[in-house]
Amino acid sequence: AEVILHEYGHAIHFSQNFSFATEEAGAISEGFGDYWAVTVSSLVAPTPDPACVADWDSVEYTRAPHCLRRVDTNLRYPQDLRGEVHWDGQIWSRALWDIRQAVGHVKADTLILQAQFDFPGTSMRDLATATVNTAKALYGNGVAQQVRSAFVNRGLQ
């Protein structure tokens, strides 16, 4: 189910007029897809390791724990960028995961989805700024500061 939810994350971006104009935009979409997979599955089919993306999918070619990717890696922008969208997307998914942990899944999912509308597909830092601004508009300064902190911790603000 998580792979389907991940792909649904891409469909959400397409429906929001999300532009894949840059490599970073592709990484954002991969990171969001991973985040969407774990945030939805943690509600409908919880697992003992909620930050593990598609644990069933990658048993043959990864070491334990068997995750396709994780949303709780300690990667930072820009030093951990490799120019591969799935790898680089882990920076973005970690920031989103931290936002979820800080403000709860309803607020996190709402503000993350809202911030992505009409994103021009430029950079992670641009969407991080838009996400902080969206958090402020929807929930006020306190939530916006928590969102900003998640992005600061990943080097995105």
Secondary structure, 3 states (H helix, E strand, C coil): CHHHHHHHHHHHHHHCCCCCCCHHHHHHHHHHHHHHHHHHHHHHCCCCCCCEECCCCCCCCCCCCCCCEECCCCCCCCCCCCCCHHHHHHHHHHHHHHHHHHHCHHHHHHHHHHHCCCCCCCCHHHHHHHHHHHHHHHHCHHHHHHHHHHHHHCCCC
